[in-house]
Amino acid sequence: MSQMINNAVSQLKSGGIIAVPTETVYGLAADANNPRAIDRLYALKGRITQKPLAIAIKQLDDVYDYVSRVDDKARRLMKHYWPGPLTLVFPCDLPIADQVHADNHSLAMRCSSSPLLQQLLAAFDGTICLTSANPSGQRDALTAKMVKDYFAEAVYIIEDDRVITNKPSSIVDFSQTPARILREGTILAADIDKIMYTNNED
């Protein structure tokens, strides 16, 4: 395991904030079970606390560690797009820091295909919450340099030589009925609908 990942894990365990590349944009990450770290993350980003964070998971089956009910439409999206640039929101009553939940106790989940984020998740013995690495209202950070320009030394950056040029992840909310696309990102809304409303599991 690289020293960079080891350093990032140490930062998370000590309540620090790190920046990690996903397959879409850079994200800011913190220990999802450390309320003080999450408060720092909100303050650093200038994000209102009514806007919940996502948690990052390694693989599809990890959803069931946090969510007891997953309907067929969500399963189709998970099977088709995970790991990948899709965030799904589920109803959740399982223990996790209150700041990560939305007001209706829903939970956003992101299963990224980023090798560096996957390495981080494998090395960190805990749950990581994630949000885009930019001050609220500013352009998404596509490079480590952009993250540093935004936050200087306030975060530890896992650097990647690639220049990320994608839109952010698409978001679908299954905490309400019917499910609703909250954001069209890398995956088009028409493609999401096509997968959700087909019974073909192949």
C-alpha positions, 0 to 999 in steps of 0.5 A: 500500500502506498505511503500516500494512502497510509498518510490519508488513513492517519488523517482520517483516524485523527479527525482530519479532512482529505481530498481524494479523486473519484472517477468524476471530480475530487471529493472531500472525505472524513470519518463518518462516525466522527461528528467533529470531523464532519462539522469541520468538513461542513465548515471547510466547504461552507455547506449548509448542514441541511444538505447531507453528505454521501458515504462511500462504499467498496462494493454493491453488497455493502449497501446492506450494511446501512440499508434494510430495504432496496427496491427492484429499480435501485437494484437494477441501477446498482447492478448496471452502474456500480462501481461508477458515477452514480449516487443513490439515496435510501431510507436509513435508520442504522447508526451513523453520525447524525450530520450525515443523514438528511432531515428525513433520515435518508442516506446517500451512497456512492460506490466509485470506480476510482482505484485510489478511493477503493484503496482508501476504503480498503485501508480505513477500518470505518465509514467514509463520508464524501462530498465534492472538493470545492467551496459551496457554489464554486466550480468542482475541483478536477485536479489536485492543484485546484483542491490546493488552490481552494483549501491550501493546507487545510486538507491532505490531498491524495494526488492523481496525475489524471485531469478529471473532466467528467461531470459529477455523479448522477443522483437518484433518490429512493427515499421517496415514492416514486423515485426521483432523479435529483441531479443529472450528472455523468449518467443521463436521466434518459439512461437512468430511466431506461435501466430503472423501468426494464425488467431485464436483469441480464 
